[in-house]
Amino acid sequence: MDNKSETTQTETRPLRRKEAAAYIQNTHGVPCSPNTLAKLASVGGGPAFRKASRFPLYSRSDLDAWVQGKMSALVRSTSELAASVSA
């Protein structure tokens, strides 16, 4: 197997919860733990996932979309955040 196909398989392989939390932290710099993902999977509000038997599996694209949805618009002051929430 050549390096290109190994990389492609690695990038498309679904991530288990621990890997998903590490991916969010390493790729986006957003603090995230496997326990947080487990809680959000139970109560809602987390990234989309599939189950394979008892194992939750996350795609990188779903994790990326979830993080982007949680991010605010670019601001230069915290007062801009308050103004955008009340608007």
Secondary structure, 3 states (H helix, E strand, C coil): CCHHHHHHHHHHCCECHHHHHHHHHHHHCCCCCHHHHHHHHHHCCCCCCEEECCEEEECHHHHHHHHHHHCCCCCCCHHHHHHHHHC
